């Protein structure tokens, strides 16, 4: 092999790595179609797309716990740009379908984007993204940034409701509602004027488990309003669950039209949804 080609450490604008010279020489002797063998190949963060992929992978590795989803923003390397808005401008100019999908997935991972495709869970790549978590936090953001957003909150500390003894220790059971309305402290207890639970499932609504869950939340937090929130492919009015037994709780299903994210009617749907929720809780 000519001396000028025996460069072990390779660094370009987009990647860096090392070449296995001996194996590459052997492959050239054997006339293999892909003779060059690299022992290490890492994307750099010196380009926008490299930085995007690098941070998406880092997030998957370090932010499995939903509570830590924004950990990576606070711990960027000193050489990385602090303004992440430029990532939205990244696009693939040529016809590279696989790369384009990687970019879309990386953006979704980093920015907790809500999927427009209702069948997103069936995609092979979906294991990288917790769609239930994304939809829950999306709805919370919509309500907490509405005109009455100060009344909505996302509980962060679980509340104990039971305990049991097993394996020589006391185990506690806790509950944590997705969204609370008008949270108050009454003595040593927490009271909500409304509890909201977000379910990333459609078109099935009011499953026994979902209903029992919000009924218990209502009893635990002394609330007389419970709302189950579902994604929908169209704008529609709420549905009320008529309970056979006389329980001092009203249970509703409300729907957010996620197609509005792509058809230009998002602002209108966002306002309609928030107003409807508020009307049921007041």
N, C-alpha and C positions, 0 to 999 in steps of 0.2 A: 504494500500500500504506500503510495507516495507520502512523503513527510508532511506536505501541506494539508493532507486530509486527516492526519492523526491528532485531531483536537479532541481531547477527552471532555473538557468542560465546555458546554455550549450555552450561550445566553443570547436570546433575541428580545425583541420588544414584547413578545407575548408569552414566552416560556423560558425556563432554564432547566438544565439537566446534564447528565453525564453519559458518555457513550462507552459501551463495553467494546474496547478495541479488539481484543482477542476473538471474541465471539463474532464480531462483525467481519474480521478477516476470514474466519472459517466459513461464514455464510457466503462471502464473496467467492471463495474458492469453490464452494458447492453450487455456486450460481443460483442462489435462492432469490426469489422475486423481491423479498423485503430483507435485505442483508443487515441493515443497521439495527443494533440492539441497544436500547437505552436502559440503564439501571435505575435512573431516577428522572422523573419528568413532572415538574410542578408549574402550574400557572402562576404568573406574577400578578400583583395588584396594581401594576403600573399603567394598565389600560383600563378603561371603564368596564369592558366586558369581563376582563380578568378579575377585577375587584368585585364585580357582581357575583360571579360564580364562587369566588373565594369566600365571601361573606355568607352566601347561602349555605355552603357546605359547613362553615363554622357554626352557623345557627343550628343546623340539624344536629351537629355533634354536641353542642353545649346548651341548647335551649329546649330540651325535651319537655321539661316542666313548663306548662303554659305560663306560670307566673314569671318565668325568666325570658319571655319571648323578645324583650327589648334589651336584654343584657348586652348583646353585641354592639349596640349603638354607643353605649357608655364606655366600651373597652376597645375602641378602634385603635389600630397602631398609629403612632405619631405621624407617620408618612401618609396616612390615608386622608382624603378630603373629608372634612366634617359635614359639609353640605351634601346630603344624599339625594337631593332633588335631581341631580344630573342623571341618576340611574334610570329615571323614567324616560329619558331621551334615547336610551340605548335601543338600537334596533338592528336587524340583520338586513343588509342591503341586497344580498344575493339570495337566490333560491336555495336555501339550506333549511329544509323543514325540521330536521332533528335539532339543529342549533337554535332555531326560532322557538321551538317548544321548550328547550332548556332555559332560554331567556325568560319565557313566560312563567315557567315554574319557579325560577329563582326569584323573580319579582314577587310572585304570590307568597313564597316562603318568607321573604324579607319584610313585606309590607302587610301581611295578614289579609290579603285580598279575598273577597267573597266570590266563590265560583258562580258564573252565570249559568253554567251547564248543570241542570238538575241531576244528571247521571254521572257527575264527576267522580263519585265514589267507585264507579266501575272502571275507571281508567287505571292502567297499569302503574302510572307514576303517582297515583293518589296517596300511596303509603307515606309519601314525604310530607303531606299536608294534612293537618287535623281540621277537616271541614266543619265538624261540629263546633270546635273551638272558634273557628273563624266566624261562623254565622252568629254564634252567641255574642262575641265581642263586637261584631258589626251592628247588631240590633242595639246593644248597650250604648254604642257610640251615637247611633241615630237618636235615641231617646235622651241621652245625657247632653246632647248639643241642640236639642229642640228648645222652643221658647220657654218651656217649663222644665228644662233640663236639670235645674238645681234640685228638683224634687226626686229625681231618680239617682240611684247609686248602685254600685256593684260591690256587694258584700265581700270582704276579703278574709275575715276570720270565721272559721266554721263554728257552729254552735253545737255543743254536746246535747244529745237527747237520750242516751242510754249507755250502759256499760255491762261487760260480762267478764267472768274470770275464766281464763284458759291458758294453758302452758305456763302455769305458775306466775301469771301476771294479770293485771286488770287491763282490759282492752276497752277503749271508748269508741262509741259510734257518734258521728257528727253529721250535720246537714249544712249546706251552703247554697241558698237560693241564687239563681243566676242574676236577677235584677230585683231590687227593692224599691218601693215607692213610699216616700215620706217616712223615712226611718226615724224612730224616736227611742230614747232610753226611758223606760218607766221603771223606776227603782233599779233593781239589778237585772231586769229583763229588757230585751230588745223587742220593739213593736214596729211592725210595718203596716201602713194603711193599704198596701197591696203587694202581692208577690207575683213575679213574672218568671216563667220558665221557658227557655228557648229550645225548640225541638227541630232539628234539621231533618225532617221527614215529611213527605207529602206523596199522595193525597190523603193518606190515612191520618185521622185526627182522633183525639180523645181516647187513646188506648187506656186500658185499665191502669197500667203502671203509671202513666203520665197523670191521670186524674187523681189517683191515690196519693201521688207525690205532692201535688199542689194543695190537695186537701189537708195533708199533714202539715205542710209549710204554713198554711193559713191558721191551723190550730196552734202550732208552735209559736208563731209570731203574732197571734191575736189579730189576724187580718180577715176582713169580710169580702175581699175581692181577690180572685186568682185568675191569671191570664196565661194561657199557653200560646206561644207564638210560633208560627210555622212559615216556611217559605212557600211561595206560590208562583205560578207561571202567568197569573193574571191578577188584576186589581179586583178585590172583592171585600164585601162587608163582613164584620165579625159574626161568629156563631155562638149562641148561648147554649150551655148544657143545662137541661132541665133535670134536676135531681129528684128522685122519687121520695127520698127521706127529707125531712125538714132539718136541713143543716144551714146554719147562718152564714153561708158562704156562696157567693155567686161566681160561677166558673165560665170563662169565655175562651174562645179560640180566635186569635187575630192573625192576619196574613200580611206578609210583606211581599210585594211583587218584585222578585229579583230580576225579572226581565227588564225592569225600568233602568237597570244599570247599563244596559247596552242600547236601549231604544230612544234615549234622550229625555225620558220623563222622570228621571230619578228625583229631582228636586221636588216635583209635584207629589210623587208617591211618598217621599220622605215626610213631607208636611202632612199629608192625608193620614198616614199611618200614625204619626205622633199625636195628632189631634184626636184620632179615634181612641187610642190607648188612654189618653188623658180623660176623655169623656166617660169612659167606663170606670175610671178610678175615682173621679170626683163625686 
